[in-house]
Amino acid sequence: MKPEFWLQRWEENKIGFHLDEVNPHLIEHWPSLGIGPGFRVFVPLCGKSVDLSWLAEQGYFVEAIELSENAIEQFFAEQGIDYQREQKGDWLVFESDQIRIWCGDFFQLATEQLGPIDAVYDRAALIALPEELRANYVNKLLTLVGPVPQLLVTLDYPQQQMSGPPFSVPKNEVANLYRDHFDIDRLLTIKVDVLADHAHFADRGLTSLFECVYLMQVSKK
C-alpha cells in the first residue's frame, strides 16, 4: 500500500485500528518469550500504540518505526513522555530514555540503525499489509533483526466480506511465511471471536472476526 494512504488516515484521524489500552494478549503471553528486562524489543509499524509504554515499563528498551510523524507526536504527548527529536540523515528520530521511534518507511530502515534486537512484538504490522507485500515484510524484518523470538497477533476473518486494512492473515499463511525460521506455537487453539468488541467492523459487513496469537521461538533446525 502506498505511504500516502496511511499518512492520510492519520491526518483524518481514521484510526479504528488503534487501541486505547494495552493489548491483553501482550500482557498475558509476552512473558512466555523468556525475554528478561533490559533487553531490546522492536515494534514495527507502531502507530501511537500504548503497548510501547507497557514494554518500556517492564524494563525493555523499545525500538520502533512508524511512517506518520503525526502518530509519533501524539504518542509521546498522550503518554506524557519527555523526548528529544533529531534528524539523523534522512530519518527523523524521536527518543526518550527507553523508547526510540524512527519516522519513515519500514522498508528503507537499515540493520545498523537499529542495532541488536532481542525480540519482536507485531500486533499491527503484518495485518496492515496486503497479501502481495507480506512476504517482503517478513523478509525485511528478518534482515533487520534476524530470527529472534516474536509475539505476533493477527486477525482471521472472511476477507471477501471486507476490504482491508486490517487484513485477514490465516494460520496457513503465517506458517508459510515464518516456518523456515521459527517453531510456531499457536497459543489460542480455540479461536476467539472479537467482533462484538469491534462494532465498526460489523458495520463494514463482517460476520466474524477472530484474533489469533502466535508465540514464535527460533527454530532449532
Secondary structure as GFF3:
##gff-version 3
##sequence-region A 1 221
A	DSSP	alpha_helix	3	11	.	.	.	ID=ss1
A	DSSP	alpha_helix	24	29	.	.	.	ID=ss2
A	DSSP	three_ten_helix	30	33	.	.	.	ID=ss3
A	DSSP	beta_strand	40	43	.	.	.	ID=ss4
A	DSSP	alpha_helix	51	57	.	.	.	ID=ss5
A	DSSP	beta_strand	61	66	.	.	.	ID=ss6
A	DSSP	alpha_helix	69	79	.	.	.	ID=ss7
A	DSSP	beta_strand	84	88	.	.	.	ID=ss8
A	DSSP	beta_strand	91	95	.	.	.	ID=ss9
A	DSSP	beta_strand	99	103	.	.	.	ID=ss10
A	DSSP	three_ten_helix	106	108	.	.	.	ID=ss11
A	DSSP	alpha_helix	111	114	.	.	.	ID=ss12
A	DSSP	beta_strand	119	122	.	.	.	ID=ss13
A	DSSP	three_ten_helix	126	128	.	.	.	ID=ss14
A	DSSP	alpha_helix	131	145	.	.	.	ID=ss15
A	DSSP	beta_strand	150	156	.	.	.	ID=ss16
A	DSSP	three_ten_helix	159	161	.	.	.	ID=ss17
A	DSSP	alpha_helix	171	178	.	.	.	ID=ss18
A	DSSP	beta_strand	182	186	.	.	.	ID=ss19
A	DSSP	beta_strand	192	193	.	.	.	ID=ss20
A	DSSP	three_ten_helix	195	197	.	.	.	ID=ss21
A	DSSP	alpha_helix	199	203	.	.	.	ID=ss22
A	DSSP	beta_strand	210	218	.	.	.	ID=ss23
###
